[in-house]
Amino acid sequence: MSRLMYISNLGKQIQYIEKAVATYPELIQGEVDICNMKKQPLWDATFESRLRAADVVLVTNMGVGLDSPFLERLERWLYAHHPKYWIDVVEPKKTDILYRNIDIDQRTLLESYRRTSGVMNYVRLINGAFSTKPTSEWDKPDHIPWQAIMGRDGNIYETYDEFMDAEGNRDWPSIAVYFYRDEWIMGDIYYQQALFEEIYKHGYNPIIFYGQYGSNPRVGIPNMKLSMNYLFGKDVFPFDVLINTCKFSFQSLGAQTLEELKLQDCPIIQGYAIYMDEASWAQDPQGVTPLDVNLSISQPELDGVIQGGVVACQTFDERGHYVYLPVKERIAAVVQRAIKWSKLRHIPVSERKIAIILHNYPPKNSNIGSAAGLDTPESVLRLLEQMKEEGYTIDSVPDTSADLMDIVTSHMTNDRSMLTDELLASAEGRLSSDDYKAYFATLPADTQAAMVKAWGGSW
């Protein structure tokens, strides 16, 4: 019997392969050896014997090129020893030899099965790897819409109007949520449904839609912008705010260009689906992992997004398969932020109230706005000038950045050495002890306990 060795560091692909083998063993035309490259395999005699026993080796990698010594060694070994393989990576070097005895038509159809996704398409991928028939005799991939809007029960609609006719309220404003298509296909829609319910209960239409970030013309995959055109109409955006739960930057993966993001003219709030379970995240003083900071926070900032917060945590079952479960308290907070941005959009510019917060640490007047290599006061001055041009109500703009800082320091700051009764009396706002106590009582019990432990309980 033929044997396929499937090597990948992409968790969803591993889950699809395992599910295909477990669900449809009678359809699989050979044996499948799965190697999860998430944790780098030990290269030893046992691993080499697995490679030699395979009639076909397929490798996929989440990364750029052969980006590890393991992959580089694997490419050299397969080239020297194996009759049929394909290492599918993006941006390979011209000198990489990534396939043998799998022609361009076969690779295109195998890729189409994989990217179209779904368990039956992975059955076809496995059998296609074994096949000696011409690709004209291979099955076509099952059709699964590249983009769709998800309803309350996980059902999908292929256009905005279909969704609105069935589940929407055209008198309500809307908040959209964008998530990965594979999550819907795998039934991993727990946090999406939680977002749906949270948005709906505040009187907003939840436009929960999926798609792909980047396009792939070889197999007909549209990018995010083309998917939005399909769902909503060309350059039509029937929502006030977009909550994005996907990782990376729109621009870096070709989802949308900067010009398209500007045309959209819609606040984008980043919701983090993180690589930690909720208990670990809650107990870790660092918060999210460095990988989450990179993929869900830092890279999206390049698109000018608004940071939102955690909406889902990754949880593994006994088989090692993961799903993203909702963090309901944080989902409520992120949706509240989206609602506030929605309301802000409908307030005339001249009536909006804007706060500019200047860094000041250590808390001395001489440190206000300090930043290495940056002229913060001049930046604020230019910001005020631009805001006044755009219609914000600003009584006057100082002539120079030095004048601006004189105005700031002539008012109350957090520099205690400069504090006087006169400055204290001139404070722009106050919070009474009773008001603070009432607010403090609304905080979670563990938060209250931590604050009392760190700062004491008297006020």
C-alpha positions, 0 to 999 in steps of 0.5 A: 500500500502506498504511503504519504508523509505529510510534514507541516507546522500549520495546525489547521492542516494537521487537523484536516489531515487527521480528520480526513483519515479518521472520518473517511478511512474507506476513501483513503487510497493509502497510508498517511504518516503525519509529522507536526513540525510545530515542534521541530522533529528530532532528525535521527535514524527513525525520522529518516526511516519514515522518510524512506518508507513514504512513497510521497512526501508533502511539506508545507510551512508557515514562514518564508522559504526554507526558514530553518536549518531543519527545512534546509536539511530536509530539502537537501535530503529529499533531493539526494534520496527521494523519488517524489516530493513537494516542499510548498513554501512562499518566496523560495530561493532560485537555487532551492529544489522543492519538488520531484515527479509532481508536475505543475498541473498536479501541484496546482490541483493539490494546492487547490484542494488544500486552500479550498479546505474542508475534510473532503478536499483533504481526502482528495489531496491525500489521494491526489498525492498517490494518483498516477492518473492525469489531473483531468481525471482527478475530482474537482474541489468541493465548492466552499464560498471564499467569503460569507456572512455568518448568521446567529446559528453558524449558517452563512449568507453569500451577500449582505442583502441576503443576511439583512433580509433574513437576520438583520434590522435595517433601522439599526447601525452595524458593527462588522467582525472579520475572521478566518475562513478556515475557522468557519469550515472547521466549526471553530466559531465559538468566539464569533458567535459570542461577538454576534450576541454581544453586538446584537444585544446593544441594538447593532447588526452583527456583520460577522464575515469571513474571507482570506487575507491575501489572494492566490490567482492560481487557485482563484482565491480573492483577497479581503478587499475583493471579498468585501466588494463581493459581499457588500458591493464595490467600495460599499461599507455598510458598517460603522466599525470593523473588528478584525480578529485576523493576525498580521498586517493587511498591507503586508499580506495583500489583504488591502492597500493603504489607499483601500484602507483610506477609502474604507474610512472606517475605524478598525479595532483589533481583537486578539485571538491569542496562543494561550488558554484563558487561565494561563493568560489571566495568571501571566503578569506579562499578558500575551506571548511575544508571538501574540504581540508580534502577530496580533498587536505590532504588525496590525499597527502598521495599518493604523488599527485601534488596539482592542483586546483579547477576544479569544484564547486557544484551547487544546483537546485531548487529541492536541487539536485546538479551538479558540474559545471566547473571553466573554468579559473582554468581548464585552469590553471590545464591543463597548469600544466599537460602539463608542467609535460608532457613536463618535463617527456621527458626532460633528467634528466641531463637537468632538472632544479630544484628549492628548496624553503626554508621557511623563516619567519620572513625573517631573515637568522637565520630562513631559513629552520626553521621547528618544529622538522625537520632538513631542511638543512640535508633533503636538503643535502640528497635530493641533494645527491639522485638527483646526484645519479639519474643523475641530474646535480649537480656540487658539494654537500656540505660536511655538512648541515652547509656548505650548509647553509653557501653557501645559506647565502653567496648569496642574501636572503630576510633578508634586514638587511644583504643586501649589494650592493655586494649581490644585484649585485649577485642576480641570477635573476632580473625582471625589472619594465617594465617587472613587469608592463607588467605582472601585466597588464595580471592579472584579474582586481579584482586581480589588484585592490586588490593588489593596495589596499593592497600594493599601486600602485607605483613602 
